[in-house]
Amino acid sequence: MLRFLRNGLRLVQLAFTLARHDALFPLETLRIAPGLVAVARLVRRRGETRRPGQRLAAALAAMGPSFIKFGQALSTRADLLSEEVALDLGQLADQLEPFAGTAARRTIEHELGRPIEALFTTFDDAAVAAASIAQVHYAVTADGHEVAVKVLRPGIEEAFARDLDLFYWLADLVERTQPRFRRLRPTASVRAFADVVRVEMDLRMEAAAAEELGANFASDPDYRTPAVDWDRTARRVMTMERVRGIPIGDRDKLLAAGHDLNAVLKKSAEAFFFQVFRDGFFHGDVHGGNAFVEESGCVVPVDFGIMGRVDADTRGYLAELLIAFLRRDYQAVAEVQFRAGYVPPDKSVEMFAQACRSIGEPIFGKPSSQISIARLLAQLMRVTEQFEMQAQPQLLLLQKTMLMAEGMGTKLNPGVNIWELARPLIEDWMLTHFGPRARLERALAEAVDAVRKLPRLVDTVEQIAERERRRAERELATPPVADGSGRRVRVDWVLLIAIAALAAAVAAWWR
C-alpha cells in the first residue's frame, strides 16, 4: 500500500510535468491513468511549436537525472515510439549544473581514505564536465601525472533507487492492464536499464570496462583507452590518465590540426566493428565529445559508463542478417529471424520476407553515402507489432550506438558512409568467419567436441543405471504390489531410466 501511494504521488507529479511541456502523449498511448491525464491537460502549455519528441525531451530533463537517463534509453525504442520521437530523445543532453568542488573533495577523501593533498598536488575545483550521474575534475598526482578524476553526485544512488522503483511499478502496470504492449517486454526493458545504471553507479566497474576495452585493442596503434589509476579509484571515484587531443566531433579543429577526416572515420568504424563482432564488447556512448583524436591520429575513447555486450549467438545472427540484407536476399533475412526464434513460428516466412523487402529496398536503393545500417535495424524493429515479435533488449543499445556513430560520421564528412569506409574489413571478416571454409571448420569443431563429450555422457548413463539397479534390488526385497486384477506389477525402473537418460544424452549431443 505504501509503495502504491508513493508511486501514485510520483505519477501525479510526472503527469503534470509532462503536461506543462505539452508532452502527455506517452501516458495517453499507454492508457495510464486516463483521468489523471485529463486533469493534467488543464495546465498544458499552449502554442508549442517544438516537435513532440523535443517536448518530451524537455520534460524529462526537467524531471532530473534518472529521467534523463531513461529518456536516452527510450531513444532506442523506435518500436515503441515513433522514429522521429526516438531521434529527438537521442539528442537529450546528459548535462546538469555541476555540484560544488568541496563536495567532490569530501567524496574523494571519504572513498580513498586519505586527504586530498596526499593524493594530488593540484586539484581543480571547477568541473570540466558535469552529467546526470557524475562530473569530472582535472588534477595532477603526487608523482606528476596529469589525470581526470570522475566523482559521483552526492545522493545519486538513493535518487535512482527511488525512480527505478517507479519505473518497475509503471512497467508492471502496463503489462497487467495493456496486453498489447506485453510483447515489448517493458519490465525486461526497465531491468536492462537498471543493469546499465547499476554499473554506472560503481566507478570501479567503469574502470574495469576501460581496461577490458583497452586490452582488446592492445596491438592496435590507431585505437586505445586511457590508463586507469587504480590507487586513486574506488566505488564513487575513478581516476584515469588525462587525454590530450581534439574531440572527435570538432570538425574544424581536426581540419586545422591537419587530420584526415576520412582516416579518422575509418579508424572509428573499424574499431566499432571489431568491438561488436570480434569481441562482443562495445562502447555504447560514442557521441562527438566522448572520444579524442591525438596528435598521432590515434582515437582515444573516454567515459566507459555505458558499455554493451553481444553474445556469440547474437553476433552470428547479426552477421548473417547483415550479409543477407547486403545481398538483398530477403528470404534469407526472414529465415535468419525465424531460426533465431525472434518471429513466432506460426507466422508466414514469405510474408515476413515481403516486410523485410519493404524495409531494405528504400534504404539500399539510395547512394552508398546515404545508407544507414542503424536505420535498417530500427525499421526492422518497427515490424514487431505486425508479426508479434518480442523486443530484443540486447540489440537496442547496439542500434542506438550505431545511429550515434553514423550521426558523428555524417557531421565530420556528410559525403562519406562510415560503413563504406570499413567495407573491405567487413567483407574480409565476414568471409573469414562465415564463408564456406569457416562453416566447415565450425562443423568439424562441433563434431570433435561432441565426440569428446560422448564418454562422459556414457559414464553418466552407466552411473544412473547402476544407481537405479541398486534401488530396484532393494524394492524387490519387499513384497510386490498387486494391481486390481490380482496380477503382480513389476516395473523395470533400471531399464526405463537408462533408456530415458540415453535418449536425453543423444539428443543433447546431436543438437
LINKAVEN-V880432 format. One record per pair of residues at least 6 apart in sequence whose ideal C-beta (glycine too) atoms are under 7 Angstrom apart, sorted by the first residue. I is the first residue (numbers start at 1). GAP is how many residues later the second one is. Records with the same first field share a line. If there is no record, write none. Layout:
BEGIN
I=GAP, GAP
END
This chain:
BEGIN
3=166
7=158, 159, 162
10=156
11=22, 25
12=24
15=12, 18, 21, 22, 25
16=24, 27
17=42, 45, 46
18=6, 9, 41
19=21, 22, 24, 25
20=23, 25
21=24, 34, 37, 38
22=22, 23, 26, 33
23=29, 32, 33, 36
24=13, 16, 17
25=27
26=30
27=6, 10
28=9
30=144, 148, 151
31=147
32=138, 141, 142
48=7
51=33, 37
52=33
53=31, 32, 34, 35, 36
54=34
56=29, 33
57=14, 31, 32, 34, 35
60=7, 8, 10, 11, 32
61=7, 31
64=95
65=31, 67, 68, 91, 94
66=93, 94, 97
68=24, 26, 64
69=63, 128
70=97, 123
71=18, 21
72=17, 20, 22
73=120
74=7, 15
75=11, 14, 15, 17, 325
76=320, 321, 323, 324
77=9, 319
78=8, 300, 303, 304
79=105, 302, 303, 305, 312
80=104
83=295
90=310, 313
94=37, 38
95=35, 36
96=34, 35, 36
97=33
98=29, 32, 37
99=36, 54, 55
101=24, 25
103=51
104=33, 47
105=11
107=44, 45, 47, 129, 130
108=8, 11, 41, 43, 129
109=6, 7
111=123, 124, 125, 126
112=7, 120, 122, 125
116=7
119=113
120=19, 20, 21, 22
121=19, 21
122=17, 18
123=14, 16
124=13, 14, 15
127=8, 9, 10
128=8, 9, 10
129=6, 7
133=19, 20, 23, 67, 172
134=16, 17, 18, 19
135=16
136=12, 13, 14
137=12, 14
138=10, 104
139=8, 10
140=6
141=6
146=96
147=82, 92, 93, 94, 95
148=92, 94
149=88, 90
150=53, 88
151=85, 86
152=49, 51, 84
157=44
160=37, 41
164=30
167=23
168=19, 22
171=15, 16, 19
172=15
174=7, 12
175=7, 11, 12
183=201, 205, 207, 208
184=207
185=205, 206, 208
188=205
189=202, 204
192=201
196=110
199=6
200=6, 105
202=33
203=30, 32, 33, 34, 35
204=29, 30, 31
206=32, 98, 99
207=21, 26, 31
209=95, 98
210=15, 16, 18, 30, 94
211=17
212=69
213=12, 68, 70, 91
214=10, 11
216=63, 65
217=6, 7, 54
221=77
222=45, 75, 76, 77
223=44, 48, 75, 76
224=74, 76
225=75, 76
226=14, 15, 17, 74, 76
227=13, 14
228=12
229=10, 11
232=7
233=6
243=49, 57, 59
244=50
245=47, 48, 49, 55
246=7, 8, 11, 46, 47
247=41, 42, 45
248=16, 40, 43, 44, 45, 51, 160
249=38, 39, 40, 159, 162
251=160, 161
254=7, 10, 39
255=6
259=34, 38
261=151, 152
262=151, 154, 159
263=34
264=29, 35, 148
265=144, 147, 148, 151, 153, 156
266=155, 156
267=32
268=31
269=149, 150, 152, 153
270=152, 155
271=28
272=10, 133
273=149, 152, 153
275=6, 7, 8
276=6, 34, 122
277=38, 42, 152
280=29, 30, 31, 32, 35
281=26, 28
282=25, 26, 119
283=18, 21, 24
284=22, 23, 24, 113, 117
285=18, 21
286=115, 118, 119, 122
287=117, 121
288=120, 123
290=11, 12, 13
291=8, 9, 10, 11
292=8, 10
293=6
294=6
308=89, 90, 93
310=84, 88
314=80
317=19, 23
319=111, 114, 115
320=16, 114
321=12, 15
323=107, 111
324=8, 9, 12
325=8, 35, 51
328=32, 36
330=23, 26, 27, 30
331=22
333=20, 23
334=15, 18, 19, 22
335=14
337=6, 15
338=7, 11
342=47, 48, 50
343=9, 44, 46
344=44
347=40
352=35
355=28, 31
359=17, 20, 21
360=16
363=8, 9, 12, 13
364=7
368=49, 52
369=46, 47, 48
371=46, 48
372=34
373=29, 46
374=25, 28, 29, 32
377=22, 25
378=21
384=7
405=13
406=12
409=7, 9
432=6
450=59
453=56
454=55
457=48, 52
460=45
461=37, 40, 41, 44
464=33, 34, 37
465=29, 33
468=25, 26, 29
469=25
471=22
472=21, 22
480=8, 9, 10
481=8
482=6
483=6
END
